[in-house]
């Protein structure tokens, strides 16, 4: 194959023959995409468990709109934040263990969901990268 293929659909055909000149050909269709696929990796909450605050760390390969939401084990949303990440990078988002009213949440286990919608995708289309995890609040 040529070293640099233009983005879009392509077709490769391989032809082979044996010593008796019996020939066979097979084709393969494929698409060349303009860049690497969007990726969110290495998502963790640290420290975990925590007393005063935790950070949600993750890596993004593309600029993206990011949303972090924290839920009680009963499914009630207790906190969320949104931000735009403009370059591929490692991201950290701080949560002080408080709810929407800025009151400290009770000791216990909470679920968090990190979602990233890469900006190069057409709005409303393309992948929404998601990660769900647990974080534990342990105060004195």
N, CA, C and O atoms as CSV, one atom per row, in Angstrom:
chain,resi,resn,atom,element,x,y,z
A,1,UNK,N,N,0.841,-1.179,0.000
A,1,UNK,CA,C,0.000,0.000,0.000
A,1,UNK,C,C,0.887,1.243,0.000
A,1,UNK,O,O,1.989,1.226,0.549
A,2,UNK,N,N,0.410,2.304,-0.608
A,2,UNK,CA,C,1.162,3.558,-0.556
A,2,UNK,C,C,1.291,4.041,0.886
A,2,UNK,O,O,0.451,3.719,1.727
A,3,UNK,N,N,2.338,4.810,1.174
A,3,UNK,CA,C,2.570,5.272,2.533
A,3,UNK,C,C,1.490,6.230,3.027
A,3,UNK,O,O,1.055,6.124,4.173
A,4,UNK,N,N,1.055,7.153,2.192
A,4,UNK,CA,C,0.058,8.146,2.601
A,4,UNK,C,C,-1.200,7.998,1.750
A,4,UNK,O,O,-1.217,8.380,0.580
A,5,UNK,N,N,-2.239,7.447,2.344
A,5,UNK,CA,C,-3.526,7.329,1.663
A,5,UNK,C,C,-4.411,8.490,2.087
A,5,UNK,O,O,-4.397,8.895,3.249
A,6,UNK,N,N,-5.171,9.018,1.160
A,6,UNK,CA,C,-6.128,10.078,1.461
A,6,UNK,C,C,-7.240,9.516,2.343
A,6,UNK,O,O,-7.612,8.352,2.194
A,7,UNK,N,N,-7.774,10.321,3.258
A,7,UNK,CA,C,-8.921,9.858,4.048
A,7,UNK,C,C,-10.094,9.505,3.143
A,7,UNK,O,O,-10.328,10.154,2.123
A,8,UNK,N,N,-10.827,8.465,3.533
A,8,UNK,CA,C,-11.991,8.039,2.776
A,8,UNK,C,C,-11.963,6.553,2.509
A,8,UNK,O,O,-11.079,5.853,3.004
A,9,UNK,N,N,-12.924,6.052,1.726
A,9,UNK,CA,C,-12.996,4.607,1.436
A,9,UNK,C,C,-11.945,4.205,0.398
A,9,UNK,O,O,-11.651,4.947,-0.539
A,10,UNK,N,N,-11.397,3.016,0.595
A,10,UNK,CA,C,-10.407,2.457,-0.325
A,10,UNK,C,C,-10.670,0.967,-0.495
A,10,UNK,O,O,-11.429,0.363,0.263
A,11,UNK,N,N,-10.028,0.390,-1.501
A,11,UNK,CA,C,-10.165,-1.041,-1.763
A,11,UNK,C,C,-8.795,-1.576,-2.154
A,11,UNK,O,O,-8.107,-0.995,-2.993
A,12,UNK,N,N,-8.405,-2.694,-1.535
A,12,UNK,CA,C,-7.145,-3.363,-1.868
A,12,UNK,C,C,-7.486,-4.742,-2.423
A,12,UNK,O,O,-8.314,-5.459,-1.862
A,13,UNK,N,N,-6.840,-5.104,-3.531
A,13,UNK,CA,C,-7.064,-6.408,-4.148
A,13,UNK,C,C,-5.738,-7.143,-4.241
A,13,UNK,O,O,-4.734,-6.578,-4.675
A,14,UNK,N,N,-5.737,-8.414,-3.829
A,14,UNK,CA,C,-4.545,-9.252,-3.929
A,14,UNK,C,C,-4.837,-10.396,-4.885
A,14,UNK,O,O,-5.856,-11.077,-4.770
A,15,UNK,N,N,-3.938,-10.593,-5.819
A,15,UNK,CA,C,-4.059,-11.673,-6.790
A,15,UNK,C,C,-2.894,-12.628,-6.596
A,15,UNK,O,O,-1.754,-12.200,-6.414
A,16,UNK,N,N,-3.182,-13.928,-6.635
A,16,UNK,CA,C,-2.141,-14.939,-6.474
A,16,UNK,C,C,-2.379,-16.072,-7.467
A,16,UNK,O,O,-3.503,-16.300,-7.913
A,17,UNK,N,N,-1.301,-16.775,-7.804
A,17,UNK,CA,C,-1.426,-17.946,-8.686
A,17,UNK,C,C,-0.460,-19.018,-8.215
A,17,UNK,O,O,0.544,-18.736,-7.561
A,18,UNK,N,N,-0.795,-20.281,-8.571
A,18,UNK,CA,C,0.085,-21.394,-8.213
A,18,UNK,C,C,0.925,-21.781,-9.415
A,18,UNK,O,O,0.897,-21.097,-10.437
A,19,UNK,N,N,1.677,-22.878,-9.303
A,19,UNK,CA,C,2.566,-23.323,-10.386
A,19,UNK,C,C,1.820,-23.755,-11.639
A,19,UNK,O,O,2.412,-23.794,-12.717
A,20,UNK,N,N,0.545,-24.077,-11.528
A,20,UNK,CA,C,-0.258,-24.483,-12.676
A,20,UNK,C,C,-1.019,-23.299,-13.276
A,20,UNK,O,O,-1.899,-23.485,-14.117
A,21,UNK,N,N,-0.679,-22.082,-12.844
A,21,UNK,CA,C,-1.301,-20.849,-13.325
A,21,UNK,C,C,-2.781,-20.717,-12.953
A,21,UNK,O,O,-3.541,-20.022,-13.628
A,22,UNK,N,N,-3.179,-21.394,-11.870
A,22,UNK,CA,C,-4.519,-21.187,-11.324
A,22,UNK,C,C,-4.488,-19.878,-10.536
A,22,UNK,O,O,-3.689,-19.716,-9.615
A,23,UNK,N,N,-5.362,-18.954,-10.908
A,23,UNK,CA,C,-5.361,-17.627,-10.291
A,23,UNK,C,C,-6.549,-17.449,-9.363
A,23,UNK,O,O,-7.614,-18.039,-9.544
A,24,UNK,N,N,-6.322,-16.617,-8.368
A,24,UNK,CA,C,-7.385,-16.265,-7.424
A,24,UNK,C,C,-7.155,-14.815,-6.991
A,24,UNK,O,O,-6.016,-14.358,-6.896
A,25,UNK,N,N,-8.239,-14.109,-6.736
A,25,UNK,CA,C,-8.139,-12.725,-6.273
A,25,UNK,C,C,-9.138,-12.493,-5.147
A,25,UNK,O,O,-10.259,-13.001,-5.172
A,26,UNK,N,N,-8.713,-11.729,-4.180
A,26,UNK,CA,C,-9.577,-11.342,-3.058
A,26,UNK,C,C,-9.433,-9.837,-2.845
A,26,UNK,O,O,-8.344,-9.281,-2.987
A,27,UNK,N,N,-10.551,-9.183,-2.502
A,27,UNK,CA,C,-10.541,-7.746,-2.260
A,27,UNK,C,C,-10.972,-7.447,-0.830
A,27,UNK,O,O,-11.731,-8.196,-0.214
A,28,UNK,N,N,-10.467,-6.340,-0.330
A,28,UNK,CA,C,-10.789,-5.888,1.016
A,28,UNK,C,C,-11.101,-4.400,0.952
A,28,UNK,O,O,-10.286,-3.615,0.467
A,29,UNK,N,N,-12.268,-4.007,1.435
A,29,UNK,CA,C,-12.626,-2.594,1.504
A,29,UNK,C,C,-12.311,-2.055,2.890
A,29,UNK,O,O,-12.509,-2.753,3.884
A,30,UNK,N,N,-11.820,-0.817,2.969
A,30,UNK,CA,C,-11.493,-0.207,4.254
A,30,UNK,C,C,-11.590,1.306,4.137
A,30,UNK,O,O,-11.566,1.863,3.040
A,31,UNK,N,N,-11.702,1.958,5.287
A,31,UNK,CA,C,-11.768,3.412,5.351
A,31,UNK,C,C,-10.521,3.945,6.042
A,31,UNK,O,O,-10.075,3.388,7.045
A,32,UNK,N,N,-9.965,5.014,5.512
A,32,UNK,CA,C,-8.863,5.722,6.154
A,32,UNK,C,C,-9.470,6.922,6.863
A,32,UNK,O,O,-10.171,7.730,6.254
A,33,UNK,N,N,-9.189,7.028,8.168
A,33,UNK,CA,C,-9.704,8.142,8.954
A,33,UNK,C,C,-8.620,9.196,9.110
A,33,UNK,O,O,-7.435,8.865,9.060
A,34,UNK,N,N,-8.997,10.467,9.299
A,34,UNK,CA,C,-8.009,11.537,9.299
A,34,UNK,C,C,-7.061,11.549,10.488
A,34,UNK,O,O,-5.970,12.110,10.378
A,35,UNK,N,N,-7.425,10.959,11.615
A,35,UNK,CA,C,-6.557,10.987,12.788
A,35,UNK,C,C,-6.918,9.816,13.684
A,35,UNK,O,O,-7.845,9.055,13.408
A,36,UNK,N,N,-6.157,9.694,14.767
A,36,UNK,CA,C,-6.409,8.613,15.720
A,36,UNK,C,C,-7.787,8.765,16.341
A,36,UNK,O,O,-8.318,9.871,16.438
A,37,UNK,N,N,-8.350,7.662,16.753
A,37,UNK,CA,C,-9.670,7.676,17.380
A,37,UNK,C,C,-9.609,8.418,18.713
A,37,UNK,O,O,-8.572,8.453,19.375
A,38,UNK,N,N,-10.746,9.010,19.091
A,38,UNK,CA,C,-10.831,9.704,20.364
A,38,UNK,C,C,-10.684,8.693,21.494
A,38,UNK,O,O,-11.131,7.550,21.396
A,39,UNK,N,N,-10.047,9.144,22.567
A,39,UNK,CA,C,-9.786,8.225,23.653
A,39,UNK,C,C,-9.775,8.969,24.983
A,39,UNK,O,O,-9.234,10.069,25.094
A,40,UNK,N,N,-10.388,8.344,25.990
A,40,UNK,CA,C,-10.273,8.795,27.368
A,40,UNK,C,C,-9.676,7.615,28.120
A,40,UNK,O,O,-10.223,6.513,28.083
A,41,UNK,N,N,-8.548,7.841,28.807
A,41,UNK,CA,C,-7.836,6.718,29.417
A,41,UNK,C,C,-7.400,7.056,30.837
A,41,UNK,O,O,-7.400,8.215,31.251
A,42,UNK,N,N,-7.033,6.017,31.566
A,42,UNK,CA,C,-6.443,6.137,32.906
A,42,UNK,C,C,-7.302,6.990,33.841
A,42,UNK,O,O,-6.808,7.922,34.474
A,43,UNK,N,N,-8.583,6.660,33.917
A,43,UNK,CA,C,-9.507,7.415,34.763
A,43,UNK,C,C,-9.433,6.875,36.185
A,43,UNK,O,O,-9.658,5.688,36.419
A,44,UNK,N,N,-9.114,7.756,37.135
A,44,UNK,CA,C,-9.083,7.364,38.551
A,44,UNK,C,C,-9.568,8.526,39.413
A,44,UNK,O,O,-9.531,9.684,38.998
A,45,UNK,N,N,-10.019,8.196,40.611
A,45,UNK,CA,C,-10.295,9.191,41.650
A,45,UNK,C,C,-9.209,8.989,42.702
A,45,UNK,O,O,-9.016,7.876,43.193
A,46,UNK,N,N,-8.501,10.063,43.047
A,46,UNK,CA,C,-7.399,9.956,44.002
A,46,UNK,C,C,-7.340,11.219,44.837
A,46,UNK,O,O,-7.434,12.311,44.278
A,47,UNK,N,N,-7.190,11.123,46.136
A,47,UNK,CA,C,-7.169,9.890,46.918
A,47,UNK,C,C,-8.563,9.265,47.012
A,47,UNK,O,O,-9.583,9.939,46.862
A,48,UNK,N,N,-8.568,7.994,47.259
A,48,UNK,CA,C,-9.813,7.248,47.359
A,48,UNK,C,C,-9.563,6.051,48.268
A,48,UNK,O,O,-8.828,5.143,47.880
A,49,UNK,N,N,-10.151,6.016,49.470
A,49,UNK,CA,C,-11.120,6.924,50.071
A,49,UNK,C,C,-10.470,8.280,50.398
A,49,UNK,O,O,-9.247,8.414,50.437
A,50,UNK,N,N,-11.349,9.292,50.634
A,50,UNK,CA,C,-10.849,10.620,50.956
A,50,UNK,C,C,-11.617,11.216,52.123
A,50,UNK,O,O,-12.713,10.778,52.473
A,51,UNK,N,N,-10.989,12.246,52.717
A,51,UNK,CA,C,-11.585,12.928,53.856
A,51,UNK,C,C,-12.118,14.305,53.456
A,51,UNK,O,O,-13.278,14.624,53.718
A,52,UNK,N,N,-11.273,15.114,52.825
A,52,UNK,CA,C,-11.635,16.499,52.515
A,52,UNK,C,C,-11.892,16.745,51.034
A,52,UNK,O,O,-12.782,17.520,50.683
A,53,UNK,N,N,-11.126,16.094,50.162
A,53,UNK,CA,C,-11.270,16.330,48.719
A,53,UNK,C,C,-10.658,15.159,47.956
A,53,UNK,O,O,-9.799,14.437,48.463
A,54,UNK,N,N,-11.121,15.000,46.740
A,54,UNK,CA,C,-10.541,14.023,45.820
A,54,UNK,C,C,-10.418,14.690,44.465
A,54,UNK,O,O,-11.039,15.722,44.208
A,55,UNK,N,N,-9.614,14.095,43.602
A,55,UNK,CA,C,-9.434,14.591,42.242
A,55,UNK,C,C,-9.771,13.474,41.265
A,55,UNK,O,O,-9.378,12.324,41.461
A,56,UNK,N,N,-10.495,13.820,40.222
A,56,UNK,CA,C,-10.770,12.883,39.144
A,56,UNK,C,C,-9.709,13.146,38.075
A,56,UNK,O,O,-9.689,14.208,37.454
A,57,UNK,N,N,-8.835,12.169,37.872
A,57,UNK,CA,C,-7.759,12.279,36.889
A,57,UNK,C,C,-8.101,11.429,35.674
A,57,UNK,O,O,-8.639,10.331,35.815
A,58,UNK,N,N,-7.790,11.933,34.471
A,58,UNK,CA,C,-7.943,11.145,33.250
A,58,UNK,C,C,-7.174,11.822,32.134
A,58,UNK,O,O,-6.798,12.990,32.236
A,59,UNK,N,N,-6.947,11.071,31.069
A,59,UNK,CA,C,-6.233,11.586,29.903
A,59,UNK,C,C,-7.172,11.633,28.713
A,59,UNK,O,O,-7.968,10.718,28.500
A,60,UNK,N,N,-7.074,12.715,27.929
A,60,UNK,CA,C,-7.858,12.872,26.706
A,60,UNK,C,C,-6.919,13.034,25.521
A,60,UNK,O,O,-5.887,13.697,25.624
A,61,UNK,N,N,-7.281,12.424,24.391
A,61,UNK,CA,C,-6.477,12.551,23.177
A,61,UNK,C,C,-6.983,13.636,22.247
A,61,UNK,O,O,-6.330,13.946,21.251
A,62,UNK,N,N,-8.143,14.226,22.556
A,62,UNK,CA,C,-8.746,15.244,21.702
A,62,UNK,C,C,-9.388,16.318,22.564
A,62,UNK,O,O,-9.777,16.042,23.699
A,63,UNK,N,N,-9.510,17.550,22.047
A,63,UNK,CA,C,-10.293,18.556,22.762
A,63,UNK,C,C,-11.718,18.031,22.967
A,63,UNK,O,O,-12.294,17.403,22.079
A,64,UNK,N,N,-12.277,18.301,24.155
A,64,UNK,CA,C,-13.590,17.728,24.457
A,64,UNK,C,C,-14.321,18.552,25.502
A,64,UNK,O,O,-13.711,19.250,26.312
A,65,UNK,N,N,-15.642,18.454,25.464
A,65,UNK,CA,C,-16.491,18.951,26.541
A,65,UNK,C,C,-16.585,17.827,27.563
A,65,UNK,O,O,-16.969,16.707,27.226
A,66,UNK,N,N,-16.234,18.124,28.811
A,66,UNK,CA,C,-16.161,17.106,29.854
A,66,UNK,C,C,-17.191,17.397,30.933
A,66,UNK,O,O,-17.403,18.549,31.314
A,67,UNK,N,N,-17.823,16.342,31.419
A,67,UNK,CA,C,-18.787,16.456,32.509
A,67,UNK,C,C,-18.468,15.373,33.534
A,67,UNK,O,O,-18.302,14.206,33.181
A,68,UNK,N,N,-18.382,15.768,34.816
A,68,UNK,CA,C,-18.209,14.813,35.911
A,68,UNK,C,C,-19.431,14.931,36.797
A,68,UNK,O,O,-19.799,16.026,37.223
A,69,UNK,N,N,-20.059,13.799,37.074
A,69,UNK,CA,C,-21.261,13.766,37.920
A,69,UNK,C,C,-21.036,12.756,39.035
A,69,UNK,O,O,-20.468,11.686,38.812
A,70,UNK,N,N,-21.488,13.104,40.242
A,70,UNK,CA,C,-21.362,12.224,41.407
A,70,UNK,C,C,-22.770,11.914,41.907
A,70,UNK,O,O,-23.609,12.805,42.035
A,71,UNK,N,N,-23.013,10.621,42.188
A,71,UNK,CA,C,-24.330,10.135,42.607
A,71,UNK,C,C,-24.226,9.379,43.925
A,71,UNK,O,O,-23.209,8.748,44.213
A,72,UNK,N,N,-25.294,9.448,44.723
A,72,UNK,CA,C,-25.396,8.574,45.894
A,72,UNK,C,C,-25.680,7.165,45.396
A,72,UNK,O,O,-26.009,6.977,44.225
A,73,UNK,N,N,-25.558,6.179,46.269
A,73,UNK,CA,C,-25.854,4.806,45.848
A,73,UNK,C,C,-27.339,4.611,45.573
A,73,UNK,O,O,-27.730,3.614,44.965
A,74,UNK,N,N,-28.172,5.553,46.014
A,74,UNK,CA,C,-29.600,5.511,45.698
A,74,UNK,C,C,-29.888,6.112,44.325
A,74,UNK,O,O,-31.026,6.074,43.857
A,75,UNK,N,N,-28.864,6.666,43.679
A,75,UNK,CA,C,-29.029,7.214,42.341
A,75,UNK,C,C,-29.298,8.708,42.293
A,75,UNK,O,O,-29.532,9.252,41.214
A,76,UNK,N,N,-29.272,9.386,43.434
A,76,UNK,CA,C,-29.516,10.835,43.479
A,76,UNK,C,C,-28.224,11.573,43.138
A,76,UNK,O,O,-27.178,11.311,43.731
A,77,UNK,N,N,-28.300,12.489,42.187
A,77,UNK,CA,C,-27.116,13.272,41.827
A,77,UNK,C,C,-26.837,14.266,42.951
A,77,UNK,O,O,-27.712,15.036,43.347
A,78,UNK,N,N,-25.588,14.239,43.467
A,78,UNK,CA,C,-25.236,15.137,44.571
A,78,UNK,C,C,-24.324,16.270,44.112
A,78,UNK,O,O,-24.238,17.295,44.788
A,79,UNK,N,N,-23.643,16.110,42.983
A,79,UNK,CA,C,-22.699,17.144,42.514
A,79,UNK,C,C,-22.372,16.901,41.051
A,79,UNK,O,O,-22.369,15.761,40.587
A,80,UNK,N,N,-22.098,17.976,40.326
A,80,UNK,CA,C,-21.589,17.836,38.961
A,80,UNK,C,C,-20.817,19.095,38.565
A,80,UNK,O,O,-20.974,20.160,39.162
A,81,UNK,N,N,-19.990,18.939,37.556
A,81,UNK,CA,C,-19.262,20.063,36.980
A,81,UNK,C,C,-19.056,19.796,35.495
A,81,UNK,O,O,-19.050,18.647,35.052
A,82,UNK,N,N,-18.888,20.864,34.741
A,82,UNK,CA,C,-18.621,20.761,33.307
A,82,UNK,C,C,-17.472,21.694,32.972
A,82,UNK,O,O,-17.337,22.765,33.563
A,83,UNK,N,N,-16.647,21.282,32.022
A,83,UNK,CA,C,-15.584,22.153,31.534
A,83,UNK,C,C,-15.170,21.733,30.141
A,83,UNK,O,O,-15.422,20.605,29.715
A,84,UNK,N,N,-14.532,22.652,29.435
A,84,UNK,CA,C,-14.000,22.368,28.109
A,84,UNK,C,C,-12.503,22.163,28.227
A,84,UNK,O,O,-11.799,22.990,28.806
A,85,UNK,N,N,-12.020,21.061,27.677
A,85,UNK,CA,C,-10.589,20.773,27.635
A,85,UNK,C,C,-10.145,21.036,26.207
A,85,UNK,O,O,-10.576,20.343,25.285
A,86,UNK,N,N,-9.277,22.042,26.014
A,86,UNK,CA,C,-8.977,22.499,24.656
A,86,UNK,C,C,-7.793,21.820,23.980
A,86,UNK,O,O,-7.607,21.987,22.774
A,87,UNK,N,N,-6.991,21.062,24.717
A,87,UNK,CA,C,-5.858,20.353,24.103
A,87,UNK,C,C,-5.785,18.943,24.668
A,87,UNK,O,O,-6.252,18.701,25.781
A,88,UNK,N,N,-5.204,18.003,23.914
A,88,UNK,CA,C,-4.991,16.665,24.469
A,88,UNK,C,C,-4.080,16.781,25.693
A,88,UNK,O,O,-3.003,17.371,25.615
A,89,UNK,N,N,-4.510,16.224,26.804
A,89,UNK,CA,C,-3.739,16.386,28.033
A,89,UNK,C,C,-4.260,15.480,29.138
A,89,UNK,O,O,-5.290,14.819,29.003
A,90,UNK,N,N,-3.497,15.472,30.254
A,90,UNK,CA,C,-3.997,14.836,31.463
A,90,UNK,C,C,-4.818,15.889,32.201
A,90,UNK,O,O,-4.376,17.027,32.361
A,91,UNK,N,N,-6.005,15.511,32.647
A,91,UNK,CA,C,-6.944,16.432,33.264
A,91,UNK,C,C,-7.141,16.039,34.719
A,91,UNK,O,O,-7.164,14.854,35.050
A,92,UNK,N,N,-7.284,17.038,35.591
A,92,UNK,CA,C,-7.679,16.763,36.975
A,92,UNK,C,C,-8.811,17.711,37.338
A,92,UNK,O,O,-8.743,18.914,37.090
A,93,UNK,N,N,-9.849,17.143,37.929
A,93,UNK,CA,C,-11.010,17.921,38.361
A,93,UNK,C,C,-11.216,17.642,39.841
A,93,UNK,O,O,-11.319,16.488,40.258
A,94,UNK,N,N,-11.273,18.699,40.623
A,94,UNK,CA,C,-11.362,18.601,42.083
A,94,UNK,C,C,-12.816,18.540,42.535
A,94,UNK,O,O,-13.674,19.258,42.021
A,95,UNK,N,N,-13.079,17.656,43.520
A,95,UNK,CA,C,-14.365,17.621,44.206
A,95,UNK,C,C,-14.089,17.680,45.696
A,95,UNK,O,O,-13.337,16.861,46.225
A,96,UNK,N,N,-14.693,18.646,46.376
A,96,UNK,CA,C,-14.463,18.855,47.801
A,96,UNK,C,C,-15.377,18.026,48.695
A,96,UNK,O,O,-15.416,18.241,49.906
A,97,UNK,N,N,-16.108,17.088,48.116
A,97,UNK,CA,C,-16.988,16.238,48.920
A,97,UNK,C,C,-18.206,16.966,49.440
A,97,UNK,O,O,-18.707,16.676,50.527
A,98,UNK,N,N,-18.683,17.931,48.638
A,98,UNK,CA,C,-19.873,18.695,49.029
A,98,UNK,C,C,-20.969,18.475,47.994
A,98,UNK,O,O,-20.714,18.028,46.876
A,99,UNK,N,N,-22.213,18.806,48.401
A,99,UNK,CA,C,-23.339,18.675,47.482
A,99,UNK,C,C,-23.618,20.016,46.813
A,99,UNK,O,O,-22.821,20.947,46.925
A,100,UNK,N,N,-24.750,20.116,46.116
A,100,UNK,CA,C,-25.103,21.342,45.399
A,100,UNK,C,C,-25.252,22.547,46.329
A,100,UNK,O,O,-25.012,23.681,45.913
A,101,UNK,N,N,-25.645,22.313,47.582
A,101,UNK,CA,C,-25.818,23.394,48.553
A,101,UNK,C,C,-24.508,23.718,49.268
A,101,UNK,O,O,-24.496,24.530,50.193
A,102,UNK,N,N,-23.409,23.094,48.852
A,102,UNK,CA,C,-22.072,23.255,49.439
A,102,UNK,C,C,-21.988,22.653,50.842
A,102,UNK,O,O,-21.088,22.998,51.608
A,103,UNK,N,N,-22.925,21.749,51.188
A,103,UNK,CA,C,-22.868,21.031,52.459
A,103,UNK,C,C,-22.069,19.756,52.259
A,103,UNK,O,O,-22.174,19.122,51.210
A,104,UNK,N,N,-21.258,19.363,53.265
A,104,UNK,CA,C,-20.501,18.113,53.128
A,104,UNK,C,C,-21.442,16.917,52.985
A,104,UNK,O,O,-22.443,16.818,53.694
A,105,UNK,N,N,-21.114,16.013,52.065
A,105,UNK,CA,C,-21.917,14.800,51.912
A,105,UNK,C,C,-21.591,13.842,53.040
A,105,UNK,O,O,-20.536,13.949,53.666
A,106,UNK,N,N,-22.486,12.913,53.302
A,106,UNK,CA,C,-22.308,11.940,54.378
A,106,UNK,C,C,-21.208,10.938,54.024
A,106,UNK,O,O,-20.901,10.721,52.852
A,107,UNK,N,N,-20.627,10.336,55.054
A,107,UNK,CA,C,-19.673,9.252,54.821
A,107,UNK,C,C,-20.361,8.153,54.027
A,107,UNK,O,O,-21.547,7.888,54.221
A,108,UNK,N,N,-19.629,7.526,53.152
A,108,UNK,CA,C,-20.186,6.421,52.395
A,108,UNK,C,C,-19.599,6.326,50.998
A,108,UNK,O,O,-18.640,7.016,50.654
A,109,UNK,N,N,-20.199,5.455,50.209
A,109,UNK,CA,C,-19.749,5.198,48.842
A,109,UNK,C,C,-20.607,5.991,47.872
A,109,UNK,O,O,-21.828,6.059,48.012
A,110,UNK,N,N,-19.952,6.586,46.893
A,110,UNK,CA,C,-20.627,7.358,45.849
A,110,UNK,C,C,-20.148,6.858,44.493
A,110,UNK,O,O,-19.017,6.393,44.354
A,111,UNK,N,N,-21.008,6.958,43.511
A,111,UNK,CA,C,-20.648,6.602,42.140
A,111,UNK,C,C,-20.347,7.879,41.376
A,111,UNK,O,O,-21.023,8.893,41.553
A,112,UNK,N,N,-19.330,7.827,40.526
A,112,UNK,CA,C,-19.057,8.985,39.675
A,112,UNK,C,C,-19.051,8.547,38.220
A,112,UNK,O,O,-18.719,7.409,37.890
A,113,UNK,N,N,-19.431,9.491,37.358
A,113,UNK,CA,C,-19.404,9.233,35.916
A,113,UNK,C,C,-18.690,10.397,35.239
A,113,UNK,O,O,-19.063,11.559,35.400
A,114,UNK,N,N,-17.647,10.051,34.473
A,114,UNK,CA,C,-16.918,11.033,33.687
A,114,UNK,C,C,-17.328,10.817,32.236
A,114,UNK,O,O,-17.218,9.704,31.721
A,115,UNK,N,N,-17.802,11.877,31.568
A,115,UNK,CA,C,-18.176,11.808,30.152
A,115,UNK,C,C,-17.404,12.870,29.392
A,115,UNK,O,O,-17.272,14.004,29.854
A,116,UNK,N,N,-16.895,12.503,28.230
A,116,UNK,CA,C,-16.195,13.453,27.359
A,116,UNK,C,C,-16.789,13.336,25.961
A,116,UNK,O,O,-16.914,12.241,25.412
A,117,UNK,N,N,-17.152,14.482,25.397
A,117,UNK,CA,C,-17.664,14.529,24.022
A,117,UNK,C,C,-16.629,15.277,23.199
A,117,UNK,O,O,-16.549,16.504,23.273
A,118,UNK,N,N,-15.819,14.540,22.398
A,118,UNK,CA,C,-14.780,15.201,21.602
A,118,UNK,C,C,-15.356,16.276,20.694
A,118,UNK,O,O,-16.414,16.086,20.095
A,119,UNK,N,N,-14.666,17.398,20.591
A,119,UNK,CA,C,-15.138,18.549,19.822
A,119,UNK,C,C,-15.033,18.332,18.316
A,119,UNK,O,O,-15.748,18.988,17.559
A,120,UNK,N,N,-14.158,17.428,17.859
A,120,UNK,CA,C,-14.045,17.257,16.411
A,120,UNK,C,C,-15.217,16.469,15.840
A,120,UNK,O,O,-15.397,16.418,14.624
A,121,UNK,N,N,-16.013,15.858,16.708
A,121,UNK,CA,C,-17.210,15.151,16.254
A,121,UNK,C,C,-18.290,16.165,15.909
A,121,UNK,O,O,-18.340,17.248,16.492
A,122,UNK,N,N,-19.150,15.819,14.967
A,122,UNK,CA,C,-20.294,16.654,14.635
A,122,UNK,C,C,-21.202,16.723,15.860
A,122,UNK,O,O,-21.477,15.685,16.462
A,123,UNK,N,N,-21.681,17.913,16.254
A,123,UNK,CA,C,-22.545,18.009,17.436
A,123,UNK,C,C,-23.712,17.023,17.355
A,123,UNK,O,O,-24.393,16.926,16.334
A,124,UNK,N,N,-23.925,16.294,18.455
A,124,UNK,CA,C,-25.008,15.326,18.506
A,124,UNK,C,C,-24.644,13.985,17.891
A,124,UNK,O,O,-25.431,13.041,17.959
A,125,UNK,N,N,-23.464,13.888,17.291
A,125,UNK,CA,C,-23.013,12.640,16.683
A,125,UNK,C,C,-21.661,12.269,17.270
A,125,UNK,O,O,-21.088,13.018,18.061
A,126,UNK,N,N,-21.167,11.124,16.881
A,126,UNK,CA,C,-19.856,10.698,17.339
A,126,UNK,C,C,-19.922,10.102,18.725
A,126,UNK,O,O,-20.977,10.088,19.360
A,127,UNK,N,N,-18.796,9.614,19.187
A,127,UNK,CA,C,-18.785,8.903,20.464
A,127,UNK,C,C,-18.865,9.848,21.652
A,127,UNK,O,O,-18.353,10.966,21.616
A,128,UNK,N,N,-19.518,9.374,22.700
A,128,UNK,CA,C,-19.434,10.008,24.005
A,128,UNK,C,C,-18.620,9.033,24.833
A,128,UNK,O,O,-19.058,7.912,25.093
A,129,UNK,N,N,-17.441,9.458,25.244
A,129,UNK,CA,C,-16.552,8.596,26.003
A,129,UNK,C,C,-17.003,8.623,27.452
A,129,UNK,O,O,-17.194,9.699,28.021
A,130,UNK,N,N,-17.177,7.443,28.064
A,130,UNK,CA,C,-17.737,7.361,29.414
A,130,UNK,C,C,-16.893,6.461,30.302
A,130,UNK,O,O,-16.301,5.481,29.850
A,131,UNK,N,N,-16.858,6.821,31.579
A,131,UNK,CA,C,-16.235,5.964,32.595
A,131,UNK,C,C,-17.039,6.117,33.875
A,131,UNK,O,O,-17.395,7.230,34.263
A,132,UNK,N,N,-17.324,4.999,34.530
A,132,UNK,CA,C,-18.049,4.994,35.797
A,132,UNK,C,C,-17.164,4.346,36.847
A,132,UNK,O,O,-16.522,3.329,36.588
A,133,UNK,N,N,-17.133,4.938,38.036
A,133,UNK,CA,C,-16.321,4.386,39.117
A,133,UNK,C,C,-16.948,4.676,40.467
A,133,UNK,O,O,-18.020,5.275,40.554
A,134,UNK,N,N,-16.253,4.237,41.541
A,134,UNK,CA,C,-16.716,4.458,42.908
A,134,UNK,C,C,-15.701,5.302,43.651
A,134,UNK,O,O,-14.496,5.190,43.429
A,135,UNK,N,N,-16.203,6.149,44.538
A,135,UNK,CA,C,-15.354,6.927,45.421
A,135,UNK,C,C,-15.958,6.861,46.816
A,135,UNK,O,O,-17.180,6.861,46.967
A,136,UNK,N,N,-15.115,6.805,47.824
A,136,UNK,CA,C,-15.580,6.642,49.199
A,136,UNK,C,C,-15.191,7.864,50.031
A,136,UNK,O,O,-14.039,8.299,50.025
A,137,UNK,N,N,-16.186,8.410,50.753
A,137,UNK,CA,C,-15.959,9.515,51.683
A,137,UNK,C,C,-15.839,8.918,53.076
A,137,UNK,O,O,-16.737,8.207,53.526
A,138,UNK,N,N,-14.712,9.209,53.776
A,138,UNK,CA,C,-14.483,8.704,55.138
A,138,UNK,C,C,-13.969,9.861,55.989
A,138,UNK,O,O,-12.774,10.156,55.998
A,139,UNK,N,N,-14.881,10.508,56.700
A,139,UNK,CA,C,-14.497,11.610,57.600
A,139,UNK,C,C,-14.497,11.089,59.031
A,139,UNK,O,O,-15.057,10.031,59.319
A,140,UNK,N,N,-13.865,11.843,59.921
A,140,UNK,CA,C,-13.830,11.450,61.332
A,140,UNK,C,C,-15.203,11.460,61.948
A,140,UNK,O,O,-15.351,11.154,63.131
